């Protein structure tokens, strides 16, 4: 790393401008290239510091009514799941987000809140509900004018405290597709999207609007070479993973160009579901994980280019406030009022 927010690409084979390519034996010349980002973190940076720099501002925006998304991108074994989930001793973005959301609710005495969570897995382009006990497999994507793009039949559970959310995540993780490769003993073989839907309304006022926002916390499976990873038994999995990540990269590239042209969201389930987060109307943070190994140079450069493109996307996020019945908070309030009238 050359400067606090720059990454410099140098010759990975000889440490200089000219060297011998260890794969072909040919002499190659590599021009140094600088990529500029908002932040560059060294390997020993604490997750808490990264979270506070990147994710916490997104969480705070979500609580103010903005749609938002945070995801980790990079090759397999680069640390994406560790970044998003962490460990008991060193929590990742997801548990820290959950804790901070409930802390922010406690600090806000002027609004009432209702939280719902869902946990979706995309495995071989098949969508599975990780919070379902048996019927949430092979779900379908739907779209209508009222709800936009949504996953039909996906469980959304109302939650009241962090412990309940952590319990749901643990149950979901037990159903997630994982496998062993040369890179990892436990490698994620699917993409997951943990979504927290936040509704809030002022405590006082009869016709006040309900704020409806959400944060998508995405743990992507890593791009990989099936031969290098030793996962020749999982060629089909690798093909689906790489295809969806390629589509994501294509979508990011199209969005970063600034041109008014067709965006291929429908080319994969991942980009279709995240369309409302990627299209510029949401707050978004991307954590790109790279490997320091020279054996992963090609994948690292690809990740650096992806991050540089993602940074060029221009967002125009807006607070979503509404009076309609899509907000469960308003619906529940009406039901309680009707029950009170019936009791009287």
Buried (B, 14 or more C-beta within 10 A) or exposed (E): EEEEEEBEBBBBBBEEEEBEBEEEEEEBEBEEEEBEBEEBBEEEEEBBEBBEBBBBEBBBBBBEBBBBBBBBBBBBBBBBBBBBBBEEEEBBBBBBBBBBBBEBBEEEEEBBBBBBBBBBBBBBEBBBBBBBEEEBBEBEBEEEEEEEBBBEBBBBEEBEEBEBBBEBBEBBBEBBBBBBBEBBEEBBBBBBBBBBBBBBBEEEEEEBBBBBBBBBBBBBBBBBBBEBBBBEEBEEBBEBBBBBBEBBBBBBBBBBEEEEEEBEBEBBBBBBBBBBBBBEBBBBBBBBBBBEEEEBBEBBBBBBBBBBBBBEBEBEBEEBBEEEEEBBBBBEBEEEEEEEEEEE
